[in-house]
Amino acid sequence: MHISEGVLSLPVLASGAVVAATGTIIGLRKLDSEKLVSVALLSSVFFIASLIHIPIGPSSAHLILSGLMGLLLGWAAFPAIFTGLLLQAVLFQYGGLTVIGVNTATMALPAVACHYMFRPLLKKNFFSMSLGAFLCGAVSIALSALLTSLALSFTDESFVSAAQMIVYGHIPIMIIEGFICASAYGFLQKVRPEMLLATQET
């Protein structure tokens, strides 16, 4: 879901930068020493998972794991995703520096939104917990694809068809990420329940 350099208009780039900066500041303020290891670990997983990507017009499809990051980190998903994207842009030229704000916003904002939307389901029975984790993984990708499509559409009407391709191209990834998120959350609940404390934040 990386948008390439030289594609987006200045207003879209500026809007994305403001959202990313605001979210990252909030995330850093909520970040404490107990979460630091989890943030670093998940940022590394995000960095590696999204290295394998399939081009779709001016964007690309790949595993993102933003739903899992949002579920476990809350607002701290913003600095975690920003760090991963920055390293990818500098080391591998994925995305780019001018679009890092938009790319961060389109991935991190849905992650945080899903954290709050589906958190109540995690406090009930096993089925409800699994459903909540699955939806967090799947819906975060759906929202990211939608935001990426809107960023392209607001830049130029000629990108509308490419924007539609991005949404359709990510449907399989939505399902895959939903199962990954549900499996990972269930596994962590058994072996590392302390990592799930972020899901209880208000």
N, C-alpha and C positions, 0 to 999 in steps of 0.2 A: 504494500500500500504506500510505497514511496512515490511521491510526485517528483519528477525530475526538475532540474534547474531550467530557467528560462521559459517555463510554461505558464505560470500564474501571473495575474495582474498585480500591480503594486498594492491596491486596496485589500485584496485577498491576503497577500503576504503580510501586510501590516496587521490585519485582524488576527491572523494566525499567530503572529509573534506576540501580540498582546495577550491572547488567551494562554499561550504556552508559558510566557513569563509569569503571568498571574498564578497559574496552576503550579508552576515550579516553586515559586516563592511560598505559596501556601503549603506545598508538600514538604519543603525544607523546614518550615516552621513546625510542622507536625512530626517531623522525623526526630526520633530519639535514638540513643545508643543501642537500645534493645532491638530496634528495627533495622539498624545499619547493615548487619550481616545479611538479613533477608533481602534488603534493597539491592545490595551488591550481587547477591546470588541470582535474583530474578532478572536484574539488568543484564547479567552475563548470559542467562538462558535466552532472553529476548534477542540479544545480539547474535547469538549463534543460530537460533531458530529461523530468524528472518534473513540469513545470508543466502539461503536457497530460495530463489524466487523465479516466478514465471512472468515475463512481460505481458501486460495487458494495456495496449495503447500507451499513453504517457505515464502510466502507473505500473504496478506489478502486484501479483498475488503470491502470498507465502504465509507460513505460520507466523503468528504474531504473539500469541499468548498474553495479550493485553487484558483479557477478561480475568485470567488467573492472577495477574499482577494487581489488578484493581481489587479483586476479592481479598487478596492477602495484605495489600499495602494501603488501600484507600488512596488518599491524596498523594502519598509518597510515590505512587505510580508515575506521577509527572516527572520528577527528577530522574527516576530509574529509566524511563523510556527516553527522555531527553539525552541522557548519558549514552545509551545504546545507539541512538541515531547519530549523535555527534561523532562517536568512534567509527561508525559505518561510513559516514560522509568523509571523514578525514582519511581513513585507511583504505577504503574500497570505492569511494566516490558513488555510494548508493544514496540516492536523493540529492542532497547538496546542502550547503550552508545557508543559502538565501531562503530555502524552503523548509528549513529545519523547524521553524515555528509552526507552520501549517501541518507538517507531518507529525510533530509532537502533539498538537492539539487534536488532530483527527484520530489518533490512537489512544491518547491518555484521557481525554475528556469522556469518551464512552466508557472507559474502564472505571473511572470514578463514579460515573452515573449508575452503572450496573452494580457497583459495590453497594450503593444506597438502595437501589431498587429491589435487589434480591437478597439483601442481608437478612430480612425477617424470616425467609424460608429456611435459613441455615440453623435457626434456633429450635426447630421442631423435630419431627421424626426423621429416620434415615431416608425415606423416600423423598420427603420435602427437602432435605439437605441436598440430596443428589440432584433433584430437579432445579433447585436454586443455583447450584454450582454450574450445571449444564447451561442454564439460561444465561448466566453471567458470561460464560465463555462464548456462547453463540450470539447473543444479542450485542455484545460489545463489538464483535466483528461486523455485524449488520449495520450498527450505527457508524462505525468507522468507514465502511464502504459508502454509506449515505453521505457522510460529511466530506469525504474525498470527492464524491461525485458533485456535491454542491459547490465545492471549491473550484472545480473545473468548469461547471456550468456558469457560475458567476463571472468567470474570467472571459469566456467566449462561448457563444451559442454553438459554435462548430464542435465543441467538446461534448455536447449532449449525448451523442451516440457512444462515445468512448466512456462517458460516465455511466451509461446503462450497462455497458460491457463489464465495468468494474463491479457493479452490484451483482450481476448474474454470475460473474466469474468467481465471486467469493462465497456463493451459496454452499458448495462442498466444504470450504474451509470453515464456515460457520458451524456446520455439523461436527466436523473433526475437532475443532477447538472446544466445542461444548462437551464432548466426551473426554477430551484431555483434561479439561478443567474439573469435571466431576470426578474423574479417577484420581487426579492429583490431590484434590481436596479431601477425598475419602482416605487416601493413603496417609496424608499428613495428619489427619485427625487421629489416626492410630499410632503413628510413630513419632510425630513432632507436634503435638497439640499447641505448644507455645507459639508456633509460627502463625496460628490462626487468631491470635489476639487482636490483630488489626480489624478483623471482621466485627469486633464488638465496639469499635470506636463510634462516637456520636458525632 
